[in-house]
């Protein structure tokens, strides 16, 4: 049973435009949510997080939105840059417990 | 701190052989996680430890898989006997307080190929 789903395996965006990566979850007990990015031959690296008490968190070009009623999470990248091209994983968990990851979305930013 | 260190980076082995993957977590982190990445299932959690004690091993696929954490600075994931379907990238990650706020720090992974 996949508790965290990234339904789009890939996304292609023009440089300078907005990239929107989506994630859905099924477990209403999840308290916090994170996005990781992963480059080839490297481990995933933390990008941005949000707790369930907030609906938005911003860090530079990256903004994460949380819609608890819809159990939906999204990552917005504005403006998108070619260096953002890589795999993005969303993850969710309960405080003090393990993280569950989605299957990942490959983002390609075209210049 | 050098981060989470995994060895080896690549491992090619024949079916039926024993494989041991190693991990050194970040000093001071009290949680350690073993994940496996495949194309079909993405990142799946195999097992995690808190203060060297296994907490949840429900993700370990079969009895062929075992993991130990003899001390706070070392963990192993062993597959015996290995099978071609075990081929994947295995990641170790460590965390303070189970990833509260900042998530986990991952190692660079071990790419395992079983032929």
Contacts between the chains, C-beta under 8 A, distances in Angstrom:
chain1	res1	chain2	res2	distance
A	6	B	42	7.8
A	32	B	99	7.9
A	32	B	100	7.3
A	32	B	101	7.2
A	34	B	99	7.6
A	34	B	103	4.7
A	36	B	103	6.9
A	41	B	108	6.9
A	41	B	109	7.8
A	42	B	108	5.6
A	42	B	109	7.7
A	43	B	4	7.2
A	43	B	91	5.4
A	43	B	93	7.3
A	43	B	106	3.1
A	43	B	107	5.2
A	43	B	108	5.2
A	43	B	109	5.5
A	44	B	43	7.2
A	44	B	91	7.4
A	44	B	106	5.0
A	45	B	106	7.1
A	46	B	102	6.0
A	46	B	103	4.4
A	46	B	104	7.5
A	46	B	105	7.5
A	49	B	101	6.1
A	49	B	102	6.8
A	49	B	103	6.3
A	51	B	101	7.7
A	89	B	42	7.0
A	89	B	43	6.1
A	91	B	103	7.0
A	93	B	98	7.4
A	93	B	99	6.4
A	95	B	98	7.5
A	95	B	100	6.0
A	96	B	97	6.9
A	96	B	98	5.1
A	96	B	100	7.3
A	97	B	98	6.0
A	98	B	33	7.0
A	98	B	45	5.7
A	98	B	48	5.6
A	98	B	56	6.2
A	98	B	98	6.9
A	99	B	33	7.9
A	99	B	45	7.5
A	99	B	99	5.4
A	99	B	103	6.8
A	99	B	104	6.6
A	100	B	45	7.1
A	101	B	35	7.5
A	101	B	42	5.9
A	101	B	43	3.9
A	101	B	44	7.5
A	101	B	45	7.7
A	102	B	42	6.1
A	102	B	43	8.0
A	103	B	41	6.8
A	103	B	42	3.2
A	103	B	43	7.8
A	104	B	42	5.2
A	104	B	43	7.4
